[in-house]
C-alpha cells in the first residue's frame, strides 16, 4: 500500500507540472480521472496526449474527452477509457 501511495503521489506531482496551477482547480473527479490515466500510461505515455492536454489548457473538456477516445489507449482499454472520458465530459 505504501508503494501504491507513492506511485499515486508521483502521478499527482507530475500532473501538477503538466497542467501547472490549473490541475488543482479541476474538480476532484477530473483530477482522479487524470491520475488514473497517468498511472496507467506512465510518464511518457501520458505526455503523448498533446491534443488532450491542450484541450484541458483551453478549458475545453468535451474536446479533451474526444481526444481520449481518439487514441490507441482507448481501443486497448475501452471500458476504463470510456469511463474516464465520461467523467471528464460530465464537467464540460
KELOSE-788324 format. One record per residue (C-alpha): residue number from 1; residue in one letter; x, y, z. Coordinates in Angstrom, 3 decimals, padded with zeros to 6 digits. Layout:
% residues N
nr = NUM rest = A c1 = X c2 = Y c3 = Z
...
This chain:
% residues 92
nr = 1 rest = X c1 = 000.000 c2 = 000.000 c3 = 000.000
nr = 2 rest = X c1 = 002.900 c2 = 002.327 c3 = 000.727
nr = 3 rest = X c1 = 004.331 c2 = 001.849 c3 = -002.771
nr = 4 rest = X c1 = 000.918 c2 = 002.420 c3 = -004.361
nr = 5 rest = X c1 = 000.566 c2 = 005.646 c3 = -002.383
nr = 6 rest = X c1 = 003.998 c2 = 006.756 c3 = -003.562
nr = 7 rest = X c1 = 003.084 c2 = 005.979 c3 = -007.180
nr = 8 rest = X c1 = -000.145 c2 = 007.974 c3 = -006.887
nr = 9 rest = X c1 = 001.700 c2 = 010.901 c3 = -005.302
nr = 10 rest = X c1 = 004.216 c2 = 010.774 c3 = -008.144
nr = 11 rest = X c1 = 001.372 c2 = 010.904 c3 = -010.690
nr = 12 rest = X c1 = -000.198 c2 = 013.847 c3 = -008.854
nr = 13 rest = X c1 = 003.090 c2 = 015.755 c3 = -008.803
nr = 14 rest = X c1 = 003.679 c2 = 015.029 c3 = -012.487
nr = 15 rest = X c1 = 000.194 c2 = 016.242 c3 = -013.416
nr = 16 rest = X c1 = 000.794 c2 = 019.442 c3 = -011.460
nr = 17 rest = X c1 = 003.852 c2 = 020.015 c3 = -013.649
nr = 18 rest = X c1 = 001.966 c2 = 019.261 c3 = -016.864
nr = 19 rest = X c1 = -001.089 c2 = 021.394 c3 = -016.085
nr = 20 rest = X c1 = 000.707 c2 = 023.936 c3 = -013.889
nr = 21 rest = X c1 = -001.587 c2 = 025.757 c3 = -011.475
nr = 22 rest = X c1 = -004.727 c2 = 024.580 c3 = -013.271
nr = 23 rest = X c1 = -004.586 c2 = 020.960 c3 = -012.104
nr = 24 rest = X c1 = -005.712 c2 = 021.673 c3 = -008.561
nr = 25 rest = X c1 = -008.569 c2 = 023.843 c3 = -009.896
nr = 26 rest = X c1 = -010.162 c2 = 020.872 c3 = -011.657
nr = 27 rest = X c1 = -012.966 c2 = 019.077 c3 = -009.819
nr = 28 rest = X c1 = -011.749 c2 = 016.156 c3 = -007.718
nr = 29 rest = X c1 = -013.327 c2 = 013.587 c3 = -010.061
nr = 30 rest = X c1 = -011.447 c2 = 015.106 c3 = -013.003
nr = 31 rest = X c1 = -008.199 c2 = 015.044 c3 = -011.018
nr = 32 rest = X c1 = -008.765 c2 = 011.397 c3 = -010.088
nr = 33 rest = X c1 = -009.517 c2 = 010.514 c3 = -013.717
nr = 34 rest = X c1 = -006.283 c2 = 012.130 c3 = -014.884
nr = 35 rest = X c1 = -004.319 c2 = 010.429 c3 = -012.107
nr = 36 rest = X c1 = -005.845 c2 = 007.099 c3 = -013.169
nr = 37 rest = X c1 = -004.909 c2 = 007.734 c3 = -016.790
nr = 38 rest = X c1 = -001.396 c2 = 008.948 c3 = -015.907
nr = 39 rest = X c1 = -000.863 c2 = 005.912 c3 = -013.649
nr = 40 rest = X c1 = -001.833 c2 = 003.516 c3 = -016.434
nr = 41 rest = X c1 = 000.060 c2 = 005.244 c3 = -019.255
nr = 42 rest = X c1 = 003.176 c2 = 006.248 c3 = -017.374
nr = 43 rest = X c1 = 005.334 c2 = 009.358 c3 = -017.654
nr = 44 rest = X c1 = 005.969 c2 = 009.283 c3 = -021.404
nr = 45 rest = X c1 = 002.706 c2 = 007.711 c3 = -022.498
nr = 46 rest = X c1 = 000.565 c2 = 010.390 c3 = -020.895
nr = 47 rest = X c1 = 002.596 c2 = 013.159 c3 = -022.489
nr = 48 rest = X c1 = 001.777 c2 = 011.800 c3 = -025.944
nr = 49 rest = X c1 = -001.780 c2 = 013.085 c3 = -025.449
nr = 50 rest = X c1 = -000.737 c2 = 016.554 c3 = -026.593
nr = 51 rest = X c1 = -004.137 c2 = 017.472 c3 = -028.079
nr = 52 rest = X c1 = -005.929 c2 = 016.332 c3 = -024.935
nr = 53 rest = X c1 = -003.558 c2 = 018.319 c3 = -022.717
nr = 54 rest = X c1 = -004.029 c2 = 021.365 c3 = -024.956
nr = 55 rest = X c1 = -007.818 c2 = 020.957 c3 = -024.730
nr = 56 rest = X c1 = -007.537 c2 = 020.988 c3 = -020.932
nr = 57 rest = X c1 = -005.386 c2 = 024.107 c3 = -021.106
nr = 58 rest = X c1 = -008.145 c2 = 025.726 c3 = -023.222
nr = 59 rest = X c1 = -010.748 c2 = 024.536 c3 = -020.701
nr = 60 rest = X c1 = -012.448 c2 = 022.505 c3 = -023.447
nr = 61 rest = X c1 = -013.343 c2 = 019.341 c3 = -021.575
nr = 62 rest = X c1 = -015.545 c2 = 017.995 c3 = -024.384
nr = 63 rest = X c1 = -012.574 c2 = 018.115 c3 = -026.735
nr = 64 rest = X c1 = -010.340 c2 = 016.590 c3 = -024.057
nr = 65 rest = X c1 = -012.755 c2 = 013.646 c3 = -023.773
nr = 66 rest = X c1 = -012.899 c2 = 013.376 c3 = -027.580
nr = 67 rest = X c1 = -009.100 c2 = 013.215 c3 = -027.709
nr = 68 rest = X c1 = -009.117 c2 = 010.490 c3 = -025.074
nr = 69 rest = X c1 = -011.479 c2 = 008.490 c3 = -027.268
nr = 70 rest = X c1 = -009.396 c2 = 009.102 c3 = -030.385
nr = 71 rest = X c1 = -006.424 c2 = 007.065 c3 = -029.221
nr = 72 rest = X c1 = -004.837 c2 = 003.652 c3 = -029.243
nr = 73 rest = X c1 = -005.210 c2 = 003.648 c3 = -025.454
nr = 74 rest = X c1 = -008.977 c2 = 003.842 c3 = -025.895
nr = 75 rest = X c1 = -009.033 c2 = 000.839 c3 = -028.233
nr = 76 rest = X c1 = -006.782 c2 = -001.154 c3 = -025.904
nr = 77 rest = X c1 = -008.711 c2 = -000.460 c3 = -022.688
nr = 78 rest = X c1 = -012.138 c2 = 000.717 c3 = -023.901
nr = 79 rest = X c1 = -014.124 c2 = 000.257 c3 = -020.686
nr = 80 rest = X c1 = -011.670 c2 = 002.109 c3 = -018.493
nr = 81 rest = X c1 = -011.017 c2 = 004.802 c3 = -021.095
nr = 82 rest = X c1 = -014.722 c2 = 005.382 c3 = -021.741
nr = 83 rest = X c1 = -015.451 c2 = 005.592 c3 = -018.010
nr = 84 rest = X c1 = -012.735 c2 = 008.227 c3 = -017.590
nr = 85 rest = X c1 = -013.791 c2 = 010.151 c3 = -020.728
nr = 86 rest = X c1 = -017.394 c2 = 010.272 c3 = -019.463
nr = 87 rest = X c1 = -016.239 c2 = 011.676 c3 = -016.139
nr = 88 rest = X c1 = -014.237 c2 = 014.404 c3 = -017.894
nr = 89 rest = X c1 = -017.103 c2 = 015.137 c3 = -020.291
nr = 90 rest = X c1 = -019.537 c2 = 015.391 c3 = -017.388
nr = 91 rest = X c1 = -017.814 c2 = 018.568 c3 = -016.239
nr = 92 rest = X c1 = -017.894 c2 = 020.238 c3 = -019.668
